[in-house]
Amino acid sequence: MSKLLKELPDSDRKLIESQKFDPKLNPEFDIMRMHLIWSDELPLGISSKGLELLQKLWIARAVKFHGLKLDKPFDPEHFLSIWDYALSNQLQWPGFKRQHLSERDKAYYEQCLSNLNNDDDY
């Protein structure tokens, strides 16, 4: 769990931490992982290790704050431990500021999940 952050290249950490939080952005839905992403959370030029960490943080946030339920074999505790470790290591990532969804973003997320469950539009 903490291995991902420990192995994160310094260049990736700098890229992640250089992103500026923009509360005006609209999210996109990641259909494969069923979570939301805002463009200020994903820096250009990040390595595969950095992307792997961000993917786990997005899932953790969706589980912890946005109501995502994971099916077996996925263990929510795995993702939540990465979230907690990243916070305890003071990673400055804009995604930590999106624990609560606006009404508009919440409606968008619920619609995306509903469409996915109904197999509409996907």
DODREN-342790 format. One record per residue (C-alpha): x, y, z; residue number from 1. Coordinates in pm, whole numbers, plus 50000, padded with zeros to 5 digits. Each point is the difference from the previous one (the first is absolute). Layout:
BEGIN
TIKOL       X       Y       Z     i
TIKOL       X       Y       Z   NUM
...
//
This chain:
BEGIN
TIKOL       X       Y       Z     i
TIKOL   50000   50000   50000     1
TIKOL   50252   50262   50105     2
TIKOL   50241   49847   49751     3
TIKOL   49840   50201   49719     4
TIKOL   50070   50332   50167     5
TIKOL   50344   49892   50117     6
TIKOL   50092   49903   49643     7
TIKOL   49847   50311   49845     8
TIKOL   50271   50177   49803     9
TIKOL   50080   50349   50129    10
TIKOL   49912   50136   49657    11
TIKOL   49648   49854   50028    12
TIKOL   49949   50142   50347    13
TIKOL   50106   50342   49871    14
TIKOL   49759   49969   49707    15
TIKOL   49712   49897   50228    16
TIKOL   50072   50277   50246    17
TIKOL   50035   50261   49726    18
TIKOL   49635   49956   49903    19
TIKOL   49781   50290   50112    20
TIKOL   49656   49926   50142    21
TIKOL   49725   50154   49786    22
TIKOL   49655   49977   50162    23
TIKOL   49831   50110   49674    24
TIKOL   50096   49687   49806    25
TIKOL   49748   49735   49901    26
TIKOL   50087   49635   50060    27
TIKOL   50027   49717   49752    28
TIKOL   49882   49648   50077    29
TIKOL   50249   49714   49978    30
TIKOL   49781   49717   49876    31
TIKOL   50260   49731   50072    32
TIKOL   50048   50092   50365    33
TIKOL   49664   50169   50069    34
TIKOL   50132   50322   50150    35
TIKOL   50026   50367   49913    36
TIKOL   50315   50181   49884    37
TIKOL   50059   50373   49968    38
TIKOL   50262   50121   49753    39
TIKOL   50202   50178   50270    40
TIKOL   50062   49664   50169    41
TIKOL   50192   49838   49715    42
TIKOL   50324   50168   49896    43
TIKOL   50138   49960   49650    44
TIKOL   50319   49797   49983    45
TIKOL   49938   49783   50306    46
TIKOL   50161   49654   49997    47
TIKOL   49813   49671   50018    48
TIKOL   50091   49975   50372    49
TIKOL   49852   50344   50061    50
TIKOL   49687   49914   49803    51
TIKOL   49958   49679   50197    52
TIKOL   50011   50197   50326    53
TIKOL   49745   50254   49872    54
TIKOL   49767   49724   49883    55
TIKOL   50002   49850   50348    56
TIKOL   49942   50341   50158    57
TIKOL   49702   50064   49770    58
TIKOL   49849   49663   50095    59
TIKOL   50066   50063   50370    60
TIKOL   49831   50340   49984    61
TIKOL   49699   49852   49821    62
TIKOL   49969   49726   50263    63
TIKOL   50061   50222   50302    64
TIKOL   49801   50307   49903    65
TIKOL   49790   49944   49687    66
TIKOL   49824   49673   50083    67
TIKOL   50173   49760   49761    68
TIKOL   49954   49636   50098    69
TIKOL   50269   49759   49886    70
TIKOL   49921   49645   49900    71
TIKOL   50224   49709   50091    72
TIKOL   50289   49941   49948    73
TIKOL   50071   50371   50059    74
TIKOL   50066   50095   50361    75
TIKOL   49903   50357   50088    76
TIKOL   50247   49997   50291    77
TIKOL   50286   49966   49754    78
TIKOL   49905   50324   49829    79
TIKOL   49914   50180   50323    80
TIKOL   50338   49915   50151    81
TIKOL   50171   50159   49698    82
TIKOL   49783   50311   50046    83
TIKOL   50092   50024   50369    84
TIKOL   50369   49940   49930    85
TIKOL   50010   50269   49731    86
TIKOL   49834   50246   50238    87
TIKOL   50237   49912   50284    88
TIKOL   50294   50057   49765    89
TIKOL   49862   50342   49913    90
TIKOL   49954   49940   49629    91
TIKOL   49856   50326   49867    92
TIKOL   49746   49878   49744    93
TIKOL   49693   50200   49892    94
TIKOL   49785   49687   50027    95
TIKOL   50016   50013   50378    96
TIKOL   49786   50315   49979    97
TIKOL   49713   49818   49830    98
TIKOL   49871   49787   50282    99
TIKOL   49650   50143   49968   100
TIKOL   49827   50028   49666   101
TIKOL   49801   50304   49895   102
TIKOL   49634   49928   49927   103
TIKOL   50075   50024   49626   104
TIKOL   50298   49761   50021   105
TIKOL   49807   49759   50221   106
TIKOL   49711   49991   49750   107
TIKOL   50247   49944   49715   108
TIKOL   50171   49715   50187   109
TIKOL   49672   49832   50092   110
TIKOL   49882   50027   49638   111
TIKOL   50325   49844   49874   112
TIKOL   49969   49712   50246   113
TIKOL   49634   49953   49911   114
TIKOL   50080   49996   49629   115
TIKOL   50273   49748   50063   116
TIKOL   49768   49775   50201   117
TIKOL   49729   50026   49734   118
TIKOL   50252   49957   49718   119
TIKOL   49868   50321   49839   120
TIKOL   50240   50220   49804   121
TIKOL   50297   49773   50078   122
//
